[in-house]
Amino acid sequence: MDITELSVDGYEKVVRCRDKDSGLHALIAVHDTTLGPALGGMRMLPYASEDEALIDVLRLSRGMTYKSAVADTGLGGGKSVIIGDPAIKPEALFLAMGRFVDSLGGSYITAEDMNIRIADLEVVQQETRWVTGLAREAGSSGNPSPYTAYGCLVGIEATLQEAFGSPDCKGRTVLIQGIGAVGGRLAEYLSKRGAEVIICDINEERVNTMIQEHGFRSVHDEGHEAVPCDVYAPCARGATLNDVTIPKLACKVVAGCANNQLAEARHGQMLKDRGILYAPDYVINAGGIINVAVEMLPGGYDESTAMERIESIRHNLAQVFEIARTEDVPTHDAADLLAERRLEVGRAAKA
């Protein structure tokens, strides 16, 4: 196994692994451990090149630092990527990945992400203990989706408070784009709180199932951005807030659980200019990482503790909105400011 450290400004450690025997080609980026060990998921994609994979792992690990800082998890930010076809997953590859993770001595803790499932992580765990988000039966926190969805519900209520003066979902119209494991659960939560839920998804079969089970109203995925609603909740693909879609939006609030919702940072300013309140994605969708972080506490995972901590999303968003008002900046910039302030406190405490 050949592990090589790459020099990248602003990152504590970036390493590459090539393993001829298993075919593993992977990268791990540890962005910042000021607040604790770097937690971040492992993903597997057929990147066109190592450079493309490096850009992804660097961007994602930095995002995890900010997400963990704002969520106050007591953790830092990191990420790992495996370059390869996710349809081909030999056990030897994940055993080698476990050894790669273990080589960092606990400064990076891995978890489930794109194209990686619990079964894959269980193989990784055979070679390292620095794995989270495994099955409940193993004493871990299990599927993070319900906790991400619940955190998004809490975040929507906080955003409604800011936009309308009340957190009450009753009578509010929420358009959810993407009704997978997280978006579908969010739709159920909102409906139980009295919201009028509208759904859309590129998977029409999924939409029909949700309509039959819950009676939700649906709209076509194409052009859904123009549907009038109080809250638009992107819960699937990223970069859906862009030059084309933002002028079409007929909502007062954007608050969803998708990652990387802004195609570019300037689109946060576009939303502000239109008078649309945006709940920054890494703040509102932090329920999953908060849940996983509870595994790190003395005594191990406890669901009641996790649910209590997820409620902090309400307070964190209120702080973001206050910074945005006080400093007259878009909310995504306000979230970054909040993260940096918490990191500065951590650095000062270590000095």
Backbone torsions as a table, in degrees:
resi	resn	phi	psi	omega
1	MET	NA	126.0	-177.9
2	ASP	-107.0	111.0	179.1
3	ILE	-111.5	123.3	-176.0
4	THR	-123.6	132.1	177.2
5	GLU	-85.9	135.1	178.2
6	LEU	-106.4	138.6	180.0
7	SER	-89.2	114.8	179.7
8	VAL	-133.1	119.4	-179.7
9	ASP	-59.6	136.2	176.1
10	GLY	88.7	-2.1	-179.4
11	TYR	-120.6	138.5	-178.5
12	GLU	-68.8	-40.4	-180.0
13	LYS	-158.1	131.6	173.0
14	VAL	-130.9	124.3	-175.8
15	VAL	-131.1	147.4	177.6
16	ARG	-114.2	142.4	175.7
17	CYS	-125.7	128.7	169.9
18	ARG	-122.6	125.5	-179.7
19	ASP	-128.1	108.9	-175.5
20	LYS	-64.7	-38.9	-175.1
21	ASP	-63.7	-42.2	-177.5
22	SER	-97.0	-17.4	-175.8
23	GLY	85.4	8.0	-177.9
24	LEU	-68.1	131.6	171.0
25	HIS	-134.2	107.7	-171.0
26	ALA	-144.5	161.8	177.8
27	LEU	-132.4	143.0	171.4
28	ILE	-126.7	131.4	176.1
29	ALA	-119.1	123.2	171.6
30	VAL	-104.5	109.4	-175.3
31	HIS	-80.9	-53.1	-173.9
32	ASP	-156.5	129.3	178.0
33	THR	-117.1	25.3	179.4
34	THR	-55.5	-43.3	-174.4
35	LEU	-95.3	-5.7	-179.2
36	GLY	153.4	178.9	178.6
37	PRO	-59.7	150.8	-173.9
38	ALA	-80.7	112.5	177.2
39	LEU	-102.9	135.1	176.7
40	GLY	-175.4	149.1	-173.9
41	GLY	-69.3	165.2	175.1
42	MET	-106.4	130.8	176.5
43	ARG	-126.8	156.2	-179.4
44	MET	-129.9	122.3	-178.5
45	LEU	-144.1	151.7	176.8
46	PRO	-83.0	65.8	-179.3
47	TYR	-56.0	145.9	-179.3
48	ALA	-69.9	-25.0	-179.1
49	SER	-158.7	166.6	175.6
50	GLU	-65.9	-34.2	178.3
51	ASP	-60.3	-41.9	178.7
52	GLU	-64.2	-41.7	177.7
53	ALA	-64.8	-38.7	-179.9
54	LEU	-64.3	-43.8	177.7
55	ILE	-57.8	-42.7	-178.3
56	ASP	-65.9	-47.8	-175.9
57	VAL	-68.0	-33.5	177.7
58	LEU	-68.3	-46.4	179.9
59	ARG	-61.8	-45.4	-176.2
60	LEU	-68.3	-39.5	-178.2
61	SER	-67.9	-38.7	176.3
62	ARG	-63.7	-41.8	177.9
63	GLY	-60.9	-35.2	179.3
64	MET	-69.2	-34.2	175.9
65	THR	-59.7	-47.3	-178.0
66	TYR	-68.7	-41.1	179.2
67	LYS	-61.7	-46.2	-178.9
68	SER	-67.5	-36.2	179.8
69	ALA	-64.4	-48.5	-179.5
70	VAL	-67.1	-38.1	-179.4
71	ALA	-76.0	-9.6	177.9
72	ASP	57.2	48.4	-178.1
73	THR	-82.7	-13.9	-173.6
74	GLY	77.6	22.3	-178.1
75	LEU	-129.3	162.0	175.3
76	GLY	-100.4	-163.3	-175.3
77	GLY	-122.5	132.2	176.0
78	GLY	-153.2	175.2	178.9
79	LYS	-163.4	155.9	173.7
80	SER	-135.1	146.5	177.1
81	VAL	-133.0	140.4	173.8
82	ILE	-109.1	127.2	179.2
83	ILE	-89.0	111.5	-178.1
84	GLY	170.0	173.0	-179.9
85	ASP	-81.6	116.1	-178.3
86	PRO	-67.2	-8.7	175.6
87	ALA	-79.9	-12.3	-179.3
88	ILE	-120.6	108.7	-174.1
89	LYS	-131.8	75.0	177.8
90	PRO	-66.7	144.4	-179.1
91	GLU	-59.0	-37.3	-177.8
92	ALA	-59.7	-33.7	-180.0
93	LEU	-64.1	-43.7	-178.3
94	PHE	-76.6	-27.1	172.1
95	LEU	-65.4	-41.5	177.2
96	ALA	-65.6	-38.2	178.2
97	MET	-63.7	-36.5	176.1
98	GLY	-61.2	-42.3	178.6
99	ARG	-66.5	-35.2	177.9
100	PHE	-64.2	-48.0	177.6
101	VAL	-60.0	-42.6	-177.0
102	ASP	-65.3	-26.4	-177.8
103	SER	-65.4	-17.5	179.4
104	LEU	-88.4	-0.8	170.8
105	GLY	64.7	25.3	177.7
106	GLY	95.6	-1.9	176.3
107	SER	-71.3	-21.7	174.2
108	TYR	-123.3	129.0	177.0
109	ILE	-116.5	128.0	-174.0
110	THR	-98.5	168.6	-178.6
111	ALA	-161.0	-179.0	-177.8
112	GLU	-73.9	139.4	172.3
113	ASP	-151.6	-161.2	-170.1
114	MET	-54.6	125.0	177.5
115	ASN	67.4	12.6	175.4
116	ILE	-117.1	130.4	-178.4
117	ARG	-116.6	170.7	-178.3
118	ILE	-56.5	-38.5	179.8
119	ALA	-59.6	-37.0	177.8
120	ASP	-67.6	-42.9	-179.3
121	LEU	-66.2	-31.6	177.7
122	GLU	-63.9	-33.7	175.3
123	VAL	-70.6	-44.8	177.5
124	VAL	-55.0	-41.3	-176.4
125	GLN	-64.8	-19.3	177.3
126	GLN	-64.5	-21.7	-176.9
127	GLU	-112.7	-7.8	179.4
128	THR	-156.1	148.8	176.3
129	ARG	-91.0	-2.3	-174.9
130	TRP	-88.4	62.4	-178.8
131	VAL	-134.8	134.9	177.3
132	THR	-126.5	170.5	174.6
133	GLY	77.1	25.6	177.1
134	LEU	-82.5	-176.5	-174.5
135	ALA	-64.1	150.8	177.1
136	ARG	-57.4	-36.5	-178.2
137	GLU	-60.4	-23.6	179.6
138	ALA	-92.6	7.7	179.9
139	GLY	83.9	11.8	-179.5
140	SER	-98.6	-169.7	-172.6
141	SER	-94.7	-8.7	174.9
142	GLY	73.6	-157.4	-176.9
143	ASN	-61.9	121.9	-177.7
144	PRO	-80.1	-11.4	-171.4
145	SER	-56.7	-46.9	-179.4
146	PRO	-61.6	-30.4	-178.2
147	TYR	-78.8	-36.1	173.5
148	THR	-63.1	-42.9	180.0
149	ALA	-64.7	-42.7	-180.0
150	TYR	-65.4	-40.5	177.0
151	GLY	-61.5	-37.1	177.8
152	CYS	-67.0	-37.4	175.4
153	LEU	-60.3	-48.8	177.9
154	VAL	-57.5	-42.0	179.9
155	GLY	-66.2	-38.4	177.4
156	ILE	-63.4	-41.4	178.3
157	GLU	-62.2	-40.8	178.0
158	ALA	-64.9	-37.3	-179.2
159	THR	-72.7	-37.3	174.2
160	LEU	-61.0	-40.3	177.4
161	GLN	-57.4	-45.3	-178.6
162	GLU	-68.9	-41.2	-174.0
163	ALA	-82.0	-35.9	-171.9
164	PHE	-121.6	-5.6	179.2
165	GLY	85.2	5.4	178.0
166	SER	-150.6	139.5	178.8
167	PRO	-83.5	-0.7	-173.0
168	ASP	-67.2	124.7	178.1
169	CYS	-81.0	-17.1	-174.6
170	LYS	-59.0	124.3	178.6
171	GLY	84.6	-8.9	177.5
172	ARG	-81.5	142.1	178.8
173	THR	-96.8	123.4	-178.3
174	VAL	-120.9	122.2	176.9
175	LEU	-99.0	116.5	-179.1
176	ILE	-105.7	119.6	174.9
177	GLN	-100.7	114.2	-178.6
178	GLY	100.0	103.9	-175.1
179	ILE	-118.0	48.7	175.0
180	GLY	-78.4	-148.4	-174.1
181	ALA	-60.1	-36.7	-179.1
182	VAL	-91.2	-51.3	-178.0
183	GLY	-61.6	-37.8	178.8
184	GLY	-65.4	-41.8	178.0
185	ARG	-67.1	-38.2	177.4
186	LEU	-61.2	-40.9	178.3
187	ALA	-58.7	-41.9	179.1
188	GLU	-65.5	-44.9	179.1
189	TYR	-58.7	-46.3	-177.9
190	LEU	-64.8	-40.7	179.5
191	SER	-61.2	-40.8	179.3
192	LYS	-66.6	-24.4	177.4
193	ARG	-87.6	2.7	175.1
194	GLY	94.9	7.6	178.3
195	ALA	-76.7	151.7	169.8
196	GLU	-87.8	113.0	-172.7
197	VAL	-101.1	128.6	173.5
198	ILE	-114.0	134.2	-176.9
199	ILE	-122.0	152.9	170.2
200	CYS	-153.9	153.9	-177.2
201	ASP	-164.7	152.2	176.4
202	ILE	-69.6	-19.0	178.6
203	ASN	-92.8	98.4	-175.7
204	GLU	-66.5	-31.7	178.2
205	GLU	-62.8	-40.5	178.1
206	ARG	-63.8	-41.6	178.5
207	VAL	-61.6	-46.8	-178.9
208	ASN	-61.7	-37.9	178.1
209	THR	-63.9	-43.8	-180.0
210	MET	-66.2	-35.6	177.4
211	ILE	-64.9	-45.1	-179.3
212	GLN	-64.2	-39.4	-175.7
213	GLU	-79.8	-32.0	-171.4
214	HIS	-127.2	-10.0	178.7
215	GLY	74.6	21.1	-180.0
216	PHE	-66.4	149.5	170.1
217	ARG	-78.9	146.5	179.9
218	SER	-129.7	158.3	173.5
219	VAL	-133.9	162.5	177.9
220	HIS	-65.7	142.5	179.5
221	ASP	-63.0	-41.4	178.9
222	GLU	-69.2	123.1	179.2
223	GLY	80.7	10.6	-176.1
224	HIS	-64.5	-22.3	-176.2
225	GLU	-59.4	-26.4	-175.5
226	ALA	-86.7	-2.2	-178.8
227	VAL	-71.9	125.9	-179.6
228	PRO	-62.7	135.6	178.5
229	CYS	-163.7	165.6	173.7
230	ASP	-80.5	-42.4	-176.3
231	VAL	-127.6	127.8	172.2
232	TYR	-103.3	123.2	-175.5
233	ALA	-118.4	93.9	175.0
234	PRO	-72.5	120.6	-175.2
235	CYS	-129.4	23.6	-179.5
236	ALA	-133.4	-107.0	-174.5
237	ARG	-74.7	159.5	178.9
238	GLY	-88.3	176.7	175.8
239	ALA	59.4	27.0	179.3
240	THR	-83.2	-9.2	175.4
241	LEU	-101.8	103.1	-170.6
242	ASN	-148.5	-172.6	-176.8
243	ASP	-61.2	-30.1	-178.1
244	VAL	-82.3	-44.0	-171.6
245	THR	-84.3	-36.3	-174.1
246	ILE	-59.1	-43.4	178.0
247	PRO	-63.0	-20.3	-178.1
248	LYS	-86.9	-18.7	-172.2
249	LEU	-59.4	134.8	178.7
250	ALA	-122.1	54.5	-176.5
251	CYS	-136.4	167.7	175.8
252	LYS	-100.4	-24.2	-173.1
253	VAL	-135.2	139.9	166.8
254	VAL	-115.7	116.9	-177.4
255	ALA	-152.4	98.1	-178.7
256	GLY	-140.1	176.2	-172.6
257	CYS	-102.2	2.9	177.7
258	ALA	-66.4	151.2	174.8
259	ASN	-85.2	151.4	172.0
260	ASN	52.6	51.0	-175.4
261	GLN	-67.2	-35.5	178.9
262	LEU	-78.7	124.1	178.0
263	ALA	-62.6	-37.9	175.4
264	GLU	-142.4	158.5	-177.7
265	ALA	-58.5	-34.8	-178.3
266	ARG	-63.1	-18.1	-179.8
267	HIS	-71.8	-20.5	172.4
268	GLY	-65.4	-38.6	176.3
269	GLN	-67.1	-37.8	178.0
270	MET	-59.9	-42.5	177.8
271	LEU	-62.9	-44.0	178.6
272	LYS	-59.8	-44.6	-179.3
273	ASP	-62.3	-29.3	178.8
274	ARG	-86.3	-2.4	-179.6
275	GLY	75.9	24.7	178.7
276	ILE	-102.1	124.6	-179.4
277	LEU	-82.1	122.4	-177.7
278	TYR	-107.7	124.9	173.1
279	ALA	-87.9	107.8	-174.9
280	PRO	-52.5	133.2	-169.8
281	ASP	-57.8	-44.3	-174.5
282	TYR	-73.7	-11.5	174.2
283	VAL	-86.2	-47.2	-174.9
284	ILE	-76.8	-25.0	-177.0
285	ASN	-100.4	23.2	-175.4
286	ALA	-82.0	-0.1	-177.2
287	GLY	-56.8	-38.4	-178.5
288	GLY	-65.7	-45.5	-178.1
289	ILE	-72.7	-32.0	175.3
290	ILE	-62.9	-41.9	179.2
291	ASN	-62.1	-46.5	-179.9
292	VAL	-64.8	-37.7	-177.5
293	ALA	-62.3	-25.2	179.0
294	VAL	-63.5	-25.1	176.4
295	GLU	-60.4	-25.6	-176.3
296	MET	-81.5	-10.3	-176.5
297	LEU	-74.3	154.2	174.9
298	PRO	-57.2	132.5	-178.3
299	GLY	94.3	-11.1	176.1
300	GLY	84.8	-166.7	-171.3
301	TYR	-71.8	136.8	175.1
302	ASP	-141.4	119.5	-173.7
303	GLU	-63.8	-38.7	-179.2
304	SER	-63.2	-36.7	175.9
305	THR	-65.4	-41.6	179.4
306	ALA	-61.6	-46.2	-178.8
307	MET	-63.3	-39.1	178.1
308	GLU	-63.7	-41.5	-178.8
309	ARG	-71.0	-31.8	178.6
310	ILE	-63.8	-28.8	177.3
311	GLU	-60.1	-20.4	-179.5
312	SER	-64.5	-17.8	177.3
313	ILE	-57.7	-35.1	178.5
314	ARG	-59.0	-49.2	-179.2
315	HIS	-67.4	-41.2	-178.3
316	ASN	-63.3	-41.9	177.7
317	LEU	-66.6	-37.6	177.1
318	ALA	-60.0	-39.5	177.5
319	GLN	-65.8	-41.9	177.8
320	VAL	-59.4	-46.5	-178.1
321	PHE	-65.0	-36.3	178.5
322	GLU	-65.9	-42.9	177.2
323	ILE	-62.1	-42.7	-179.8
324	ALA	-61.0	-41.0	178.9
325	ARG	-68.7	-48.2	-174.6
326	THR	-64.3	-40.5	-175.4
327	GLU	-102.0	1.1	178.1
328	ASP	52.6	53.8	178.2
329	VAL	-125.9	158.4	174.6
330	PRO	-61.2	154.0	-173.9
331	THR	-64.9	-30.3	179.2
332	HIS	-68.1	-33.9	174.9
333	ASP	-69.7	-36.8	178.3
334	ALA	-63.6	-38.1	178.1
335	ALA	-64.1	-42.6	177.8
336	ASP	-62.4	-39.3	178.6
337	LEU	-62.9	-42.7	178.6
338	LEU	-62.3	-43.6	178.6
339	ALA	-61.2	-46.1	-178.6
340	GLU	-63.5	-36.9	179.0
341	ARG	-65.3	-39.9	179.0
342	ARG	-69.6	-34.4	176.2
343	LEU	-67.4	-38.8	178.9
344	GLU	-62.6	-40.1	177.4
345	VAL	-61.6	-43.3	179.4
346	GLY	-63.9	-41.1	179.3
347	ARG	-65.9	-39.8	179.7
348	ALA	-64.7	-37.6	-179.3
349	ALA	-67.7	-28.1	-179.6
350	LYS	-85.6	-17.3	-174.6
351	ALA	-68.1	NA	NA
